Amino acid sequence: MHFEQAFILLFAIATAVAIAARYFRIPYTVALVVAGLILGVAHAFEPPHLTKELLFAIILPGLVFEAAFHLEFRQFWKNKVAIHSLAIPGVVASIWLTAAILTPVVDGLHFVQGFSFIHALVFASIIVATDPIAVVSLFKSLGAPKRLAVLVEGESLLNDGTGVVLFTLVLGVATGGSFTLSGAALEFVKVAGMGALIGGVMGYTISQLIRRIDDATVEITLTVIAAYGSFVAAEHFHYSGVIATVVAGMVCGNWAAHVGMSPTTRVAVESFWEYLAFALNSVVFLLIGLEVQLSSLLASWKPILVGFMAVVTGRALVVYAVSALLRPTAERVPWSWSAVLTWSGLRGAISMVLALSLPANFPYRELLINMTFGVVVLSIIVQGLSMAPVLRRLGVTGMVDAYQGQYELARGRLSSAVAALSALQGLRSERTMVGAVLEDLERDYQKKISEAEAELRALQQQSSRFREEEHQEAIRRTLIVEKEALIKDFQKGAIGKETFEHLMAEVDARMEKAKLEEAPPPQTPQSPEQASAPDKA
């Protein structure tokens, strides 16, 4: 079968699986992997192999950019300590803990003779990073709380780059290279830092071009260049392509999309990336299932099972340790969220590609590949299928969170209607259209605004959570306006330096207080009766 025919067949299968997954209400990514496993066992056709070139050249940049494009920088920055703690030192600790747990079990129970700590360390560096392809798509479908989704998405976007760099360092040591802690730390900072710099420059350059252009097709193309160009440029100079794409995506999504794109263009760009993410996810999860040889996995089921338990245990220790350290801070994480963060650590295509990239003469290469493939399949199927029940059991999603979707829809309708009404008022001032036509449209949009406001008031009566969120948002925006006004007054000479510094310190203190008040308290499970009852003052 030709390459193009295989891809057409993959998309046809993905479409059928998407319909079936919606009908049976199972996660789409899990259904794709299961379909791939079944087709692989049946030897239905010869698919493209999941190679590093295919993953890095086509699939990964698009998926990482799409996730970063929609990740709010303000939310990311509010949780920067938690995200970076999990994504950098957390990954290092997870590698060591996973290897420390795995080595005595595999060697002591005689699953494999001569399996040492360095071999376990290589496996841990391959498998330890959560895959952004798997995690982001799964959490979008489950509708997790916004801050929890930011933690998971932010960590998974960053720890992928961390994992690849650490795998290179560990493999170098395992194959006889020298290692020093200072040298490894310097190499990591260089690879990640230069990747971030390249992504920032690429994102800024593309954003400047987008500001000067008003053509949806051209602006979509520029975002594609930002995604793939930043990745290719960073990889060309042996820096982190993933980090570069994350930074470029966040710059384009949080600056260019809001400053340089018209509302129509923004809708077109977001629709394009939404479809591209769906297409790339479909391909990669089908290929994961097709790449696996079930007979080889069954022959190594004991090491695979031990490896899976070691990976989950190592992640749990790190997540709960980070959560404990964050308890006194504004970024504290409820214990129920710690359990979700542990169980949401799915593995995916990147781990499989890293395993396949091991040198042909590396000791236990086939075992490490089978363990990696087995853990990836177990994590996607077992953790993926159980994620929704875990969220409900822990009270992370419930009736109050069901209202969240309705609340966001109502806010979206209100925002779009207000924007449309403002545009109509602009047309009226230009006197380019008949007033009677505009009056009819204005009445329609005034009705939509009233309906959206009434829906928001009704939802706010269901839970004080929504009122508190809007209150905090209003405080944040007004404090930003205050700071901008003080800066302008100081620049114009209306106030002196001492007065300016004193007033700025007051505003900063109020902003810090607002941040502390905004941190969510630990959540407890609610019964449907409790969740549906209005909150009492």
NUFIMI-262682 format. One record per residue: x, y, z of N, C-alpha, C in turn. Coordinates in steps of 0.02 Angstrom, whole numbers, plus 32768, in hexadecimal, padded with zeros to 4 digits. Layout:
REM NUFIMI-262682
XYZXYZXYZ;...
REM end
This chain:
REM NUFIMI-262682
802A7FC48000800080008000802C803E8000;801B806F7FD5804180AD7FD1803680D78010;80678103801C8066812D805880268156805C;8014817780247FD981A280247F988179802E;7F96813C80137F5C8111801D7F5480FE8066;7F8D80EF80867F8B80DD80CD7F70811680F8;7F84815580E87F6B818D810F7F21819A8104;7F0A819080C77EC2819780BA7E9B816380E3;7EB6812680E57E9680F1810B7E9781018156;7ECF811D816E7ED3813081B57E9D816381C7;7E938195819C7E6181C881A97E1A81AA81A6;7E0F817C81797DCE815B81757DC0813381B5;7DF3810F81CD7DEB80E9820C7DE081198246;7E06815082487E008180827E7DBA819E8280;7D9D81AB82477D5981C682447D2781948261;7D2D8155824D7D01812182677D09811982B2;7D48811B82CA7D55811483127D3881508338;7D3E818C831C7D2381C8833C7CD881C38346;7CB581A983137C6D81A083177C5B816D834D;7C808134834C7C7480FF837D7C84811783C4;7CBA813C83CC7CCD8154840F7C998183842B;7C7E81AE84017C4981DC84177C0A81B4842B;7BFA818184047BBE815984117BC481328452;7BFF8113845D7C0880EA84997C24811384D4;7C31815384C97C48818184FE7C898169851F;7CBA815B84F67CFD8149850F7D2E817B84F3;7D66818785167D9881B784FC7DAF81A584B6;7DB081D7848B7DC181CC84457E0781B0843D;7E3781CA84647E7C81B3845E7E8381698471;7E5F815484A57E60810D84B97E4380E28481;7E0B80F884647DEB80D2842E7E1A80CB83F2;7E4080FE83E47E7080FB83AB7EA680C783B8;7EC280C783F47EF6809684047EDB804F8400;7EA08044841C7E828001841A7E757FEC83D2;7E5C801B83A97E51800B83627E927FFA8340;7EC8801F83507F09801083337F237FCC8347;7F197FBA83877F2E7F77839E7F097F408378;7EC77F48836F7EA07F15834D7EB67F0F8304;7EC17F4882E37ED67F47829D7F1C7F2A8297;7F477F3882C97F8B7F1D82C77F8C7ED182CE;7F637EB782FB7F5E7E6F83047F437E4D82C5;7F127E6F82A47EF37E5382687F1E7E5B822A;7F547E8482307F7F7E9381F67F567EAA81BA;7F287ED981C97EF97EF181967F1D7F15815D;7F4F7F3C816D7F767F60813A7FB87F758158;7FE57F8A812D80287F9F814380287FEB814E;80278002818D8023804A81998068806A8197;806B80AD819480AB80CF819D80C680C281E4;810680B981EA812280AC822C812B80ED8253;812380E882948129812282C08174812F82CB;8191815882A181D9816782A581E481AC82C4;822281B882D7823381F982F38228823082BF;823882228280822F8253824B81E682668243;81B98234824281728241823B815782688277;816B825482B38152827482EF816C82BC82F5;81AD82C682EA81CB830882F481BE833782BA;81B7831C827E81B0834882438168835D8237;81388332824980F2833F823780C483448274;80C8831382A08094830C82D3809F83388310;80DA8332832F80E58353836F80E2839F836D;810283C1833D80FE840B833E80B78425833A;808E840683108049841D8309802184158349;802883DB836A800283CE83A7801A83FA83E1;805B840283E78075842B841D806284748414;8066848D83D6805584D283C8800B84DF83D6;7FE084B183C07F9884BA83CB7F8784BE8415;7FA68493843D7F9A849484867FB484D484A5;7FF084E98492800E852684AD7FE885648496;7FCE856384597FA8859C843D7F6B85AB8467;7F4B857684827F0E857F84A87F1A858284F3;7F59857E85097F69858185507F7285CA8565;7F4785E185937F4A862785A87F8A863385D0;7FB1866585B97FF0867385DB7FE5868A8623;7FAF86B1862E7FA186C886737F95868E86A1;7F6E865C868C7F62862186B57FA285F886BD;7FC985F38687800885CE868A803785EF86BC;803C863286BA806B865686E480558654872E;80138653873A7FFB864E877E800E860C879E;801985D98775802B8596878D80728582877A;809D85B4876E80DF85A78753810B857D8781;8105858787C38130856087F1811B851787F0;80DB850A87F480C384C587F380D484A287B1;80C984C5877980D784A7873781218499872E;814B84CA873D819384C0873481AF848D8766;8193848A87A181AB845987D2819D841287BA;81638407879D815283C48783817983B58743;818383E8871A819E83DC86D781EA83D886D4;820D83F38706825783F28702827483C8873C;827683E2877A829183B687AF8265837987BB;8224838087AE81F7834787B78207830E8787;8219831F8749822B82EC8718826D82CA872C;829D82F2874382DD82D5875982D182A58793;82AA82BA87C4829C828F87FD8275825087E8;8246825887B9821F821E87A2824B81EA8780;827C8201875A82AA81D2873982CF81A9876D;82EB81CB879E831281A887D182E6817987FA;82AB8190880E827E816788378265812B8810;8253813587D1823B80FD87A8827180C787A1;82AE80DD879482E580AD878C82F4808B87CF;82F180B1880682FF8093884882CA8060885C;828C806B88498256803B8857825B7FFE882A;826C800A87EA826A7FD587B882A47FA387BF;82E07FBB87CD831B7F9087CB83187F5587FB;830B7F5E883B830C7F24886882D37EF38859;829A7F0B884082627EDF883182727EB287F6;82887ED187BF82967EAB878282CF7E7A878D;83057E9287AE833F7E6787B883337E3587F0;83117E4C882683067E20885F82D67DE78851;82A47DF4882882747DBF881882897D9687DA;82C57DA587C282E47D80878B82BA7D82874B;82977DBC873F82757DC486FF82A97DC786C7;82E07DEB86D683167DF486A583587DF086CB;83857DC886B383C67DC086D383F47DFA86BF;84147E1986F284467E4D86E484297E9186D7;83E97E9B86E383C97EDC86D783DE7F0B870F;84077F3E86FE84257F69873184017FAC8735;841A7FD5876483FB8017876F840280448732;84398040870D8442806B86D38410805A869C;83FF8019869583CD800686638387801F8678;837A801A86B9833A803586D28337808086CA;837180A186D1837480EA86CA836480FE8682;837E80D88652836F80E5860B832480DD85FE;830780A7861882BF809D860F829880D6862E;82AB80EB866B82888121868D828C81628666;82C68171864982CD81AE862282A581AC85E2;8299817185C782708169858B82268175859C;8210815B85D481C8815685E281AE818C8612;81DB81B0863481C581D8866E819B8214865A;81A982358622818582738611813F826385F8;810E8287861280C9827F85F980C6829C85B3;80A0827C8588809D828F8542806782C48538;8079830085208046833485168011832084E4;802382F584B37FF182E084827FB982BB84A4;7FCA828E84D17F97826684F37F71828E8527;7F9582B385527F7682D4858B7F48830C8576;7F5F833785487F38837185347EF6835B8514;7EF9832B84E67EBC831684C47E8B82F584F5;7EA582CF85257E7A82AD85557E5782DF8584;7E7D8310859E7E5F833F85CD7E2D836E85AB;7E37837D856C7E0683A585487DC383818544;7DC5834085387D87831A85317D6583108574;7D8B831185AC7D6D830485EE7D528343860F;7D66837E85F77D4E83BB86157D6383C4865D;7DA383BC866B7DBD83C486AF7DBB840E86C4;7DBD841D87057DC08463871C7DF9848886F9;7DED84C986EE7E1B84EF86C57E6284F086E0;7E6984FD87217EAD8501873D7ECF84BE873C;7EAA848887497EC7844587457EDE843686FE;7EB5844986CE7EC8843E86877F0784658676;7F0D84A286917F4A84CB86847F8784A986A1;7F81848E86DE7FB9846A86FD7FCF842E86D3;7F9E840786BD7FAE83CB86967FCA83DD8652;7FAA840D86307FC2842085EE8006844285F2;800E84718622804D84948628808784648637;807B8436866780B08406867880C083D9863D;808D83BF861C8099838F85E580BC83B085AA;80AE83F1859F80D084148568811A841F8577;812A842D85B7816F843A85C9819883FB85D6;817983C985F781A28390860B81B5836385D1;8194836C859881A98347855D81EF835B8547;81FA839D8544823D83B58533827083A08567;825D83A385A78289838D85DD829A834385D5;8268831985C7827382D185C182A282C08588;829B82E1854E82C682D18515830F82E38524;8319831E8544835D83328555837C83028587;835682EF85BB837082C185EE837D827C85D1;8353826585A3835F8225858383A28225855E;83B1825B853C83F182618518842B825D8549;842582808582845B828085B48464823B85D3;842C821B85E6843081D98606844B81A585D5;843481A78596844D81778565849781808559;84AE81BF855A84F681CB8553851E81AB858A;850681AF85C78528818F86008526814485F9;84EC812985E584E480E085DF851080C285A9;852280E98577854C80D08540859580E2854A;85A780F7858785EE81018597860481498599;85D78178859285EA81BF859485F781D685DB;8617821085E08626822C862285EA8255863A;85E5825C867C85AD8281869985C482A986D5;85B182E886D585B98312871185788337871B;856783428759852783638768852583AA874C;855D83CF8754855F8413873A855B841486EE;857D83E586CD857B83E28684853683D1866B;851483A2868D84D0838F867984A083C98682;84A783ED86BB847B842686C88486845D8694;84C5846A868484D4849E865284B9848B860E;84C0844B85FB84A6843585BB845A843B85B8;8439842A85EE83F0843085F083DA847985E9;83FA84A5860F83E884EC860C83F4850785C5;842A84F385A68439850B8562840684F28530;83F684B2853283C884968501838184B3850A;836984B58549832684CF85568323851B854D;8355853E8567835685878563835A85A1851C;8387858384F4838D859984AF834F85868486;8330854D849882F1853C847782BB85708485;82B7858584C5828685B984D7829585FB84B4;82D5860C84AE82E8864A848C82D486488442;82E38610842182D1860A83DA8285860D83D2;826085EB83FD821785EF83FA81FC86348405;821A865884358204869C8443821086CB8408;824B86C583EA825C86EF83B0822D86DF8375;8222869F836981F6868B833281AE86A3833F;81958698837D815286AE838D814A86F98388;817C872083A081798769839C817987818353;81A58763832B81A9877782E48168876982BF;814C872E82C9810D871C82A880D5874982C1;80D58758830280A18784831E80A387C98300;80E087E382F580E7882582D680CC8824828E;80D987EE826A80BE87E88226807287E48227;805787BE8256800E87B7825A7FED87FA8269;800D882482927FF1886682A27FEA88928264;801588868233801688B181F87FEE889481BD;7FCF885B81C77FAB883981917F63882C81A8;7F358834817A7EEF882481887ED487F58153;7EEE87B881547EDA878481257EDC8742814A;7EA1872381527E9D86E7817C7ECA86AF8163;7ECA86A381227EF2866C81077F3D86778111;7F5386B581087F9A86C581137FAB86BE815C;7F8086D481897F8E86D181D07F8E868981E9;7F63865F81CE7F65861781DF7FA885FA81CA;7FBE860C818D7FFE85F381748038860A81A1;8034864881B88069866181E5806C863A8226;803186278241803385FF827F805085B98272;8044859E82368063855D822580AF85658222;80C6859C8205810E85A98202812A85B08248;810585D28274811D85D982BA8123859582DC;80F2856982D180F3852782F1812C84FC82D9;812F84F28298816084C4827C81A584E68273;81A58527826681E5854A825E820C854D829E;81EB855C82D6820E855E83168229851A8329;820284E5831C821884A1832C8256848E8303;8252849A82C182888487829482C884AF82A4;82BF84F082B082FA851B82BE831D850482FE;82F784F78333831684E183718338849D8369;8316846D83498334842B833F8372842E8313;8372845C82E283AC846282B683EB847482DD;83E3849E8310841C84B28339842484878378;8400844E83798404841C83B083EB843983F2;83B7846283EE8395847A842A8350845A842D;8329846B845F82E8844B846982B38468843A;829F84408409826B845683DB8227845B83FD;821A8430842D81DA8431845081D384728478;82068484849E820484C284C581FC84FE8497;821F84FE845E82198535842E81D2853B8415;81B285038405816D850583EB813C851A8421;81478505845F811C851A8497811E8565849E;815A8582849F816085CA84A8814185F0846D;815085D98430813385F983F580E785F683F6;80CC85BC840A808385B5840E806485E38441;808385EA847B8068861584AF806C865F849B;80A28672847980A786B88462807186C7842E;8068869A83FE803686A483CA7FEF86A283E6;7FE3867384147F9F866C842F7F8C86A28460;7FBC86BC84867FAC86ED84BA7FB9873584A5;7FDC873F846F7FEA878384587FD0878F8412;7FEB876A83E17FD68775839C7F8B876B8392;7F6F873883B17F27872983A87EFB876083C3;7F11878283F87EE787B584177EF687FC83FE;7F34880883E97F48884B83D37F4688528387;7F5C881D83637F658824831B7F2F880682F0;7F0387DB830D7ED187B982E47E8C87D882EE;7E6887DE82B87E2287F382BD7DF987B982D9;7DBD87C682F47D94878E830E7D87875882DB;7D7B876B829B7D6F873982677DAC870E825B;7DE6872E82587E25870A824D7E3386DB8287;7E2686F382C47E3386C982FF7E09868982FE;7DCA869082E97DA0865582E47DBB862582B0;7DD2864182777DED861782417E2D85F38258;7E598617827B7E9885FA82927E8A85C282C5;7E5D85D082F47E4E859E83277E2C8560830A;7E01856B82D87DE0853282B77E1385078292;7E43852882717E788504824D7EA084D8827C;7EB684F682B47EE184D082E27EBA849A8307;7E7984A683127E50847383327E4A84368305;7E40844182C47E3C840982967E7F83E68290;7EB5840D82897EF783EF82817F0983C482BD;7EF783DC82F97F0583B383367EDD83728334;7E9F8375831D7E76833983177E96830882E6;7EAC832282AD7ECA82F782797F0B82D78291;7F3682FF82B07F7782E482C77F6E82B48301;7F3F82C3832F7F31829483657F188252834A;7EED825583187ED1821882FA7F0981EC82DE;7F37820B82BB7F6D81E6829C7F9B81C882D1;7FB081F083037FE381D883317FC881A1835F;7F8981A683757F70817283A27F608131837D;7F4B8136833E7F4380FA83167F8780D8830B;7FB9810082FC7FFC80E482EF801980C4832E;800980E08369802080C183A88005807A83AC;7FC4807383A07FA6803083A37FC18002836E;7FCD801C83317FE57FF282FA802E7FDE8303;805480088327809C7FFB832F80A97FC28360;807A7FB6838D80847F8583C3807C7F3E83A9;80AA7F1283BE80A47ECA83B0808D7EA783EF;804E7E9283F180327E76842E80577E378445;806F7E0E841680927DD1842980D27DE18450;80F67E15843A81337E28845E81237E4484A3;80EC7E6A84A880D97E8684E980C47E4F851A;809F7E1E850180887DE7852C80C37DBF8547;80F87DB9851D81337D94853381597DB8856B;81507DFA856F81737E2385A181427E4285D3;810B7E1F85E180D67E3F860980EB7E4E8650;81177E25866C812C7E3286B181567E7286B7;818C7E7B869081B07EBA869481857EF78682;81567EED8652812B7F25863F80FF7F3A867A;80E27F0A869C80B77F1A86D480DD7F3B870D;81197F20871B81437F3F874E81587F85873A;81697F8E86FA817B7FD086E18143800286E8;81067FED86D780CC801986DD80C1802E8726;80C67FFF875480BD800F879B80F4803D87B4;81328031879D8169805C87B2816080A38799;814980AA875A813F80ED873D810881138763;80D180F1877180998111879480AE812387DC;80D180F687FD80E7810388428118813D8845;8149813D8817817981748815815781B7880A;812781B887DC810481F787CF80DB820C880C;80BA81DC882D809281ED886780BD820D889E;80F781F088AB8124820C88DE8138825388CE;81488260888F815C82A3887A812282D4887F;80E782C1886580AE82EE88658099830188AC;809682CF88D8808182DE891D80B783058943;80F682FA8933812B832189528127836A893D;811D837688FC811583BB88E380D783DB8901;80A083B68904806383D08922806D83E4896B;809283BB899080A083CB89D680C9840B89DD;80FB841389B28125844E89B480FF848E89A1;80CA8486897880A384C08961806C84D28992;805F84AB89C6802784B889F2802884FE8A11;806385188A278061855B8A47805D85948A14;8060858689D4806485BB89A1801F85C78981;801D85FB89577FE0860B89327FD085D788FD;800085AD88EC7FF6857A88B87FE6853688D5;7FCD853489137FBE84F489327F8D84CB8907;7F97848A890A7F6F845C88E07F47842F890F;7F05842A89067EDD83FC892F7EF683B48927;7EF1838C895D7F0A8348895A7EE5831F8925;7EA5832E891B7E80830988E77E9E831788A2;7EB7835488987ED7836588597F1A83408852;7F3C8335888A7F7B831188887F7082CA886E;7F3982AB88847F298268886B7F1B82698820;7EF8829D88097EEA82A387C17F2A82AF879A;7F5582DB87B47F9582E887927FBF82A8878C;7FBC827E87C07FE0823F87BE7FC382118788;7F82820987887F6281D9875B7F5D81F38714;7F648234870A7F61825186C67FA3824E86A2;7FD5822F86C18017822C86A1801B81F6866C;7FF481FF86367FF681CF85FF803781D585D8;804A819E85B88084819E858D806D81938545;809781A78515808081A384D080B88198849E;80AF81B7846380DA81A88429812381BA8434;813081F0845A817682058462819E81D08486;818281B184B881A5817B84DC81B5814184AD;818581308481819080F9845281C8810A8421;81C98147840981FD815C83DA8242815C83FC;82458174843A82858174845E829E812C8468;827180FF8478828580B8848082A0809C843F;827F80AB84088297809183C782D980B083B2;82EB80EA83CF832A810C83BD836580F183E4;835B80C18411839480A2843583C380818404;8405808484108435806383E28426801983DB;84347FFE83A084247FB8839184487F8883C0;84847F9B83D884AA7F6E840484A17F7E844E;84707FA7845F84667FB984A5844B7F7D84CC;84677F6E8507844F7F34852E84047F39853E;83E27F018538839A7EFC8547836F7F2C851D;83877F3A84E083617F6984B6831A7F5084A9;83137F11849582D07EF6848682A37EF784C3;82C07EE884FE82997EE9853B82817F30854B;82AF7F608544829D7FA6855282677FBF8522;826B7FAB84E382387FBE84B281F57FA084C5;81F57F5F84D681B67F3E84EA81997F5D8529;81C47F6C855A81AC7F8C8597818E7FD08589;81B07FF7855E81978039854D81538035852A;814F800B84F78110800384D280D97FEB8500;80EA7FBB852B80B77FA08559809E7FD48589;80CB7FFB85A780B6802F85D6808D806585B3;80A080778575807980A8854F803280908544;802B8052852E7FE8803685217FC080328562;7FDF801A85987FBC801585D87FA6805A85F1;7FD2808B85EB7FC180CD86057F8780EC85DE;7F8880E4859C7F52810185747F1080DD8580;7F11809B85827ED2807685897EBA807685D1;7EE5806286017ED0805C86477EC280A18665;7EF380CE86617EE98110867E7EB781398655;7EB9813286147E8B815785EA7E43814585F7;7E33810585FB7DEF80EF86067DD680FE864D;7E0480FF867C7DF0810A86C27DF3815386D7;7E0A818086AA7E1381C686BE7DD181E786D3;7D9D81DE86AB7D5D81FE86BB7D4181E486FE;7D3F81A2870B7D28818B874D7D5381A58786;7D9581AB877B7DC181C587B07DAF820D87BF;7DA58235878C7D92827B87967D51828187BD;7D20825887AB7CE0825B87CE7CE782428816;7D0C820C881F7D1581EF88627D3682218891;7D66824788787D8A827788A27D6582B988A9;7D2D82C088887D0782FE888D7D2483378865;7D53832888387D72835C88107D42837587DA;7D1A834A87BF7CE4835F87937CA3834A87B3;7C71837187A97C2F836387C67BFD839487AC;7BC8839F87D17B9383CA87B97BAB841287B3;7BD3842A87E27BEC846E87DD7C158477879F;7C408444878E7C68844987527C3E84428713;7C05842087187BD8841D86DF7BBD846386CF;7BB2848B87057B9C84D086F97BD284FA86D8;7C1284E686E07C49850D86C47C4285138679;7C3084DC86577C2884DF860E7BF0850E85FB;7BB7850B861E7B80853886107B958581861C;7BBB858B86517BD085CF86637BFE85EC862D;7C2D85C386157C5A85DB85E17C3585E8859F;7C0485BD858F7BDB85CA85537BB6860C8558;7B98861885927B738657859B7BA186948597;7BDC868F85B67C0D86C685B17C2486D1856A;7C2E869985457C42869F84FF7C0C86C084D5;7BCD86AC84E07B9686CB84BB7B91871684CB;7B998727850B7B96876E851F7BCE879584FF;7C0B877B85027C45879E84E67C3E87A9849B;7C29877484767C22877B842E7BEA87AA841B;7BB287A984417B7A87D684327B8D881F843F;7BB2882B84767BC8887084857BF78889844F;7C25885D84377C53887184017C2E888183C1;7BFB885883B17BD3886483757BAC88A6837B;7B9088B383B57B6B88F183BF7B99892D83B9;7BD5892883D37C06895E83CC7C17896B8383;7C1E8934835B7C2B893C83147BF2895E82F0;7BB4894E83037B79896F82E57B7889B982F5;7B8B89CB83327B8E8A1283447BC38A37831C;7BFA8A13830B7C2C8A3182E07C128A3D829A;7BEC8A0C82807BCE8A15823E7B9C8A4F823E;7B778A5782757B488A8F827A7B6C8AD28277;7BA58AD6829A7BCA8B15829B7BE98B248256;7BF98AF082307C148AFA81ED7BDF8B0D81BA;7B9F8B0181CA7B668B10819F7B6D8AF0815A;7B858AB181597B8C8A8D811A7B538A5C810E;7B268A5581407AED8A2781387AAD8A4A814E;7A748A3081357A348A4C81467A258A418190;7A0D8A7581B27A028A7181FA79D08A3C820E;799C8A3181E579688A0081F6798589BA81F9;79B389AA81CC79D3896881CC79FC895F820C;7A208992821F7A49898E825B7A1E89888299;79E589AA829A79BA89A782D579A0896082E1;798D893D82AA797688F882B179AD88CC82CF;79E988D382B47A2188AB82CD7A3288BC8315;7A2F88FD83257A3E8912836A7A0C88F5839B;79CC88F38387799A88D583B379A8888A83BE;79BC8867838879CC8820838E7A05881583BF;7A3A883D83B97A74883483E47A66884B842B;7A3C887E84347A29889284777A03885A8499;79D98837847379B487FE848F79E487C784A3;7A1787B884787A48878584897A6F879784C7;7A8087D784CE7AA587ED85097A7B87E48548;7A3C87F685447A1087EF857E7A0887A68592;7A00877A856079F88733856E7A378716858E;7A72872A85747AB1871185907ABB872A85D7;7AAB876985E37AB2878486277A8387628658;7A46875386417A16872F866C7A2F86E9867D;7A4D86C7864B7A68868486577AA286868687;7ACD86B986817B0686C086AE7AEE86CD86F6;7ABB86F786FE7AA0870487417A8486C48760;7A61869C87377A44865E87507A7B862D8766;7AB18629873F7AE885FC87507B0E8614878E;7B14865687957B35867187D07B0F86628810;7ACD865A880A7AA6864788457AB185FE8858;7AC785D588287AD5858F88367B1485878860;7B4585B388567B8485AC887B7BA685F0887F;7BBE860088BB7BE3863F88C47C26863D88A1;7C3A8601888A7C7B85F988697C818627882D;7C4A862C88057C4D865587C97C50869F87DA;7C2B86B4880D7C2F86FA88227C75870B883B;7C9386DD88607CD686E9887A7D0A86EE8841;7D0386C2880E7D3186C487D67D2D870787B2;7CEF871F87A67CE7875F87837D00879887AF;7CF5879387F17D0D87C7881F7D5987CB881C;7D7A8792881E7DC38791881A7DDC87AC87D7;7DBA879B87A17DCE87B3875F7DC687FF875B;7D90881987787D85886187787DBB888587A0;7DCC886887DB7E01888588047E43888787DD;7E53884F87BD7E93884B87987E9688808761;7E608888873C7E6088B887047E648900871D;7E3F891087527E428954876B7E8689668788;7EA6893587A87EE9894287C37F1C894D878B;7F14892987547F408935871A7F37897B86FF;7EF7899286FB7EE989D586E47F088A098713;7F0389FD87557F228A2A87857F6D8A31877A;7F8F89F7876F7FD789F887647FE88A1F8725;7FC28A1486F07FD08A3886B17FC68A8386B9;7F928A9786DF7F868ADE86EB7FBF8AFD8713;7FD78AD98746800F8AF4876E804E8AFC8744;805C8ACC871880978AD086ED80928B0C86BE;80568B1786A2804D8B51867580558B93869B;80398B9786D780408BD486FF80898BE28711;80AE8BAD872180F58BB58731811D8BCC86F4;810D8BAD86BA81318BC0867D81238C088668;80E58C1F867680D38C64866580EC8C978699;81048C7E86D2811C8CAA870680E58CC28735;80A98CA2873280728CB7875D807E8CA387A5;80A38C6D87B080B58C5887F481008C4B87F7;811C8C54883281648C4A883B81768C018843;81B88BF4884381D08BB0884781BD8B8E8889;81C48BB388C181B58B968902816B8B848908;81408BB288F080F88BA488F180E68B6A88C4;81068B69888980F98B338859810B8AEF8877;81468AEA8896815B8AAA88B3812E8A9588ED;81188AC6891580EC8AB7894D80A98A9B8934;808B8ABD8902804A8AA788E8804F8A6488C3;80878A5B889F80918A1B887C809889E188AD;80B989EE88E580C089BA8919807C89A88936;805089DA893E800C89CC89577FE689A08926;7FEA89B188E57FC6898A88B27FE1894388AF;8024893D88B1804388FA88AF802C88CF88EB;802788EE8925801188C989617FC988B18957;7F9F88DB893A7F5988C7892E7F55889088FA;7F82889288C87F83885D88957F99881B88B4;7FCB881D88E07FE287E089017FAC87C3892E;7F8787EF89507F4F87D989797F1987B8894F;7F0C87D589157ED987B888E87EEE877488CF;7F2F876A88C17F48872988AB7F3E86F488E0;7F4C870689207F4486D689567EFA86C3895F;7ECE86F489587E8686E6895E7E6D86BC8925;7E8F86C188EB7E78869D88B07E8A865388B2;7EBC863F88DA7ED085F888DE7E9785CF88F9;7E85859888D77E4A857188EC7E578549892A;7E25854289577E2D851789917E2884CF897C;7E3F84A089A57E38845989957DEF8448898B;7DE2842089567D9E840D89467D8C83CB8968;7D4D83C6897A7D33838889967CFB8370896A;7CF2832E89647CBD8314893A7C79832C8952;7C4D833A89207C0A8350892F7BD9831E8914;7BA3831689387B6C82ED891E7B46831788EC;7B2082F888BE7AF9831E888F7ACA834F88B1;7AAE833B88EC7A818368890F7AA583A68928;7AE3839B89437B0B83D4895B7B1F84018922;7B3383E288EA7B4D840A88B27B1684328892;7AD98417888F7AA38439886E7A82846E8899;7A8E846C88DC7A71849D89087A9784DF8904;7A74851989057A97855989027AC58562893D;7AFF858289317B2D859189677B0F85C48997;7B1B85BC89D77B0185EB8A087B36861E8A19;7B21865B8A227B4F86908A347B6986848A7B;
REM end
